[in-house]
Amino acid sequence: MPRGATSAQRMQALQFSHANSRC
């Protein structure tokens, strides 16, 4: 499994979490 793909998914999850927290 490429590490880049995992990093991208982790970054997206982090952004989603931040957006939810902002609401």
PASEBA-1860 file (N, C-alpha, C; in nm, 3 decimals):
! residues 23
1> MPRGATSA> 0.086/-0.122/0.000/0.000/0.000/0.000/0.089/0.127/0.000 ~ 0.069/0.213/-0.095/0.151/0.335/-0.103/0.126/0.429/0.014 ~ 0.229/0.486/0.062/0.213/0.575/0.179/0.143/0.705/0.136 ~ 0.164/0.750/0.015/0.100/0.873/-0.030/-0.053/0.864/-0.020 ~ -0.107/0.753/-0.063/-0.254/0.737/-0.060/-0.303/0.749/0.085 ~ -0.233/0.682/0.176/-0.277/0.688/0.317/-0.270/0.833/0.366 ~ -0.164/0.901/0.331/-0.147/1.041/0.377/-0.262/1.127/0.325 ~ -0.294/1.110/0.199/-0.403/1.190/0.139/-0.534/1.162/0.212
9> QRMQALQF> -0.562/1.036/0.237/-0.688/1.002/0.306/-0.687/1.063/0.445 ~ -0.575/1.055/0.513/-0.566/1.107/0.651/-0.588/1.260/0.645 ~ -0.530/1.325/0.550/-0.545/1.473/0.538/-0.693/1.507/0.517 ~ -0.759/1.432/0.430/-0.902/1.459/0.403/-0.983/1.438/0.530 ~ -0.956/1.332/0.601/-1.030/1.302/0.725/-1.008/1.417/0.824 ~ -0.888/1.468/0.831/-0.858/1.577/0.925/-0.939/1.700/0.886 ~ -0.942/1.731/0.758/-1.018/1.849/0.712/-1.166/1.832/0.744 ~ -1.218/1.711/0.721/-1.360/1.685/0.747/-1.389/1.706/0.895
17> SHANSRC> -1.301/1.657/0.979/-1.320/1.670/1.125/-1.323/1.818/1.162 ~ -1.231/1.895/1.106/-1.226/2.039/1.137/-1.356/2.107/1.096 ~ -1.406/2.071/0.979/-1.530/2.132/0.929/-1.645/2.099/1.024 ~ -1.650/1.977/1.071/-1.758/1.936/1.161/-1.746/2.013/1.293 ~ -1.625/2.029/1.339/-1.603/2.098/1.468/-1.647/2.244/1.455 ~ -1.625/2.302/1.340/-1.659/2.445/1.318/-1.810/2.465/1.329 ~ -1.885/2.375/1.275/-2.032/2.391/1.276/-2.082/2.412/1.419
END
